[in-house]
Amino acid sequence: MFAKVEARHPRSGIVAAPVDEAQVQALWADLIKNPKVHWPETPLIGAFDIFSDAVKAFGANAIRGAAILCRASIDGACLLFLVYSRSERAANEWLIHFPLGLDGKMRDVPWSELRGGMKESGIFSAAELREIDQIHEHGNAAAHLIAKHLKWIHGAIRSRGQGDRPNPWSLPRETWEDLQRTRRVLERLGVAIYEDKKNPESARPEEGGREGRRHSRMIDRRQ
């Protein structure tokens, strides 16, 4: 069953025309038709695949699943953009600046650090970064929906029913907006890495703090 979306403007109350299946599928088609975004050697291919799944999930009316996948594609694209850089040796080779801990092992990079790297890159405006934050928050809410609902019940009991109602963000219109924003983010990062408009060195996730050792690996995309 396809997700029917009627997006209401928050101020005017005007309801836009319902989103149909063709519009949803066009999100993916419009992204990959740009040769500067979807090209054989792009390091972002994994993030694009996740976004493709998000579009399919939304089309199948799996709204919360689409929200989680939007967040996953944003996280993946930001991380890949920050740790990959072109090799000076050949156009189809990449260096991966692995984020390492002091023990030399790969470490998890928290969203706050990824966001900081994207802010330093200068690719996105402050308003666009807030939209990215919203995608991330919506995905987190969907992934931890039951825990958040229990917190709301607890708060409602403590306040004798005066607590705030749960945020209905997971309605199709909010996730539809997140899908469109995610596509724009992926397109921007895809073009930036194609045109070699990389972030400054300081924007990459640090390896083991300031004392950490930089460890890179050369990848030949022809293999």
N, C-alpha and C positions, 0 to 999 in steps of 0.2 A: 504494500500500500504506500502510495506516495504522500509525502508530508505536504499538506496544504498550508500555505503561509499567507496571512493577511497582516502586513506590517502597518501598524497605526502610528502616525507621527505623535511624539509625546506632548507637543504643544497644541498643534492645530486639531488633533484628533482625526485627521483625514486618513482614511484607510486606502492603502495602495492596492493595485491589482494583485490578485493572488499569484504567487510564484508557481510556475508550472515545471514539469520535469525537464523540458528543453533548457530552461534557464539554469537549472541546477547542473545539468551535464555540460553546459557551456562554460562553467567555471573552470573545469579541467581542460576542455578543448582550447579555451582562450589562453590558458597558461602555457601549454606545451607547443602552441603554434608559433610562439616567439623563438626564433633560432638563437637568441642571446640568453634564453632561459633554459630551454630543454635541448641540450646538445650532448653528444656522446661522452665527452670527458668531464662533464660537470660533477663536482664532488657532492652536489645537493640531491642526487638522484634518489637516495633513500628517503629524504624529507618529502620529495615529490610523490613517491609511492604512498607514503602515509596520508598525504593530502588527497590522493586519488581514493583511498579507502574512506576518508571522511566524507567525500562527495557521495560515494556509493551508500554509506550509512545513512546520510540525510535523505537520500532518495528513497531508501527503504523504511523511512519513518523511525529510524533508530537515532533519535535526536540527541540523547545524552552520549551515545557512542560517538556521534559526529563531533560533539563538543570536546570529548577527551582526545580524539584523533587530531583535531585542530591544534590543541595544546601540544600534542606530541610532535606534530610537524613543525611548529614554531620552535620548540626546544631544540629539535634536531637540526633545523636549518641554521639557527643562531650558533650552535656549537660548531657545526661543520664550517661555517663561514669564518669563525674566529680561529680555528686551529689549522685550516688549510691555507697554503700560500703557493704561488707558482714557483717552480724551480727556474733558475736562470739558465740551466743547461739545455732545456728543451721545452717547447710550448705545451707538450702533452704530458709533462711530468709535474708532480706536486710534492711539496714538503708537508708533512703532518707534524705539527707542534703539539705532541701529546701532553695533556695536563697531568703532571706527575706529582706525587707526594714526596716528602723527604726520604721515604723508603724506596723510591724509584719505581713504585707501582702506580698504575693508573688510578686516579681519584675521581670521584663524582664532582661535577661542577654545578653548584647550586644556581637556581634561577637568578638570584640577586647578582651573581657574578656575570652570568651571561648577559643580563640586562645592562650591567655596567659597561661591558665590552661593546654592546651595540650602541650605547649612548656615546661612548668615546669615538666610535667609528664615524659619527656624524651623518650616517645614512638616513636616519629617521628623525623627524621633528619631535618636539616634546609632546604634541598632540598625538602623533602616530605611536609614540612609545606608550602613551596611556591606553590607546586602543589595543596594543599588543598585551599590555598588562591585563586588560579585560578578557582577552582570549584565554590567557593563562589562568586567570581566576575562575572563569567559567568551566574550564577543563578540570581544575582542581575540585570545584564544587560537585561536578558530576561524578568524579572518581571517589569522592568521600561523602556521597549524598546521605546515606543512612546516619553516619556519625553527626553530620550537620543537623539532620532532622531531630535526632535525640537531644542535641544541645538546645534546639528550639523548644522541644517539649519541656526540658528541664527549666529553661528560662521562663516559659509560660507558667509553669507551676509555681515557681518562686515569686513571680510577679502577679500571681492570681489572675492569669489570663490577660494581662495587659501588655505582654510582650509583642514584638513585631511579628507579623506574618512572614512565612518563608518567602524569599525573593523568587518570583515566578520566572527567573531568567531562562529556564530550560524550555520555555515555549518555543515553537519553531522559528518565530521571527527573530529572537535573539541569536539563535544558532545560525540562522541564515545570514545575519549580519556578520557573525564571526567567520563564516566560510568566505565571504567576500573579502573581509580584511586579511584573512590568512593568505588568500590568493595574491593579494597586493604585496604582502610582506615577502612571500616566496619569489614573486616576480622581481621585486626590488633587489633582493639578495642575489638572485640568479644573474641578473644583468650586471650587478656590481662585480661579482667574481669573474664573469666572462670578460668584462672590460678591464680587469685587474685593478679595480678601484678598492684596494684592500684597506682595511683598518690599520691604524698605527700599531707598532709593535706592542705598546703598552696596553692595547685593548684586548690582547689575547689573554686567556686564562693563565695565571701564573703557575709555575711548576714548583711546588713545594715551598711557596712563599718567595721572598726576595733572595733567599739563599739557595733556592732550588736550582738544579742543573737543567739546562735546556736539552731536550732529547728529540731529535727529528728523524724521520725516516723518509727516504726518497721513494716515491711511488711512480712507476711508469704505467700510465693508463692504457698503453697498447697491449699489456699482458692480459 
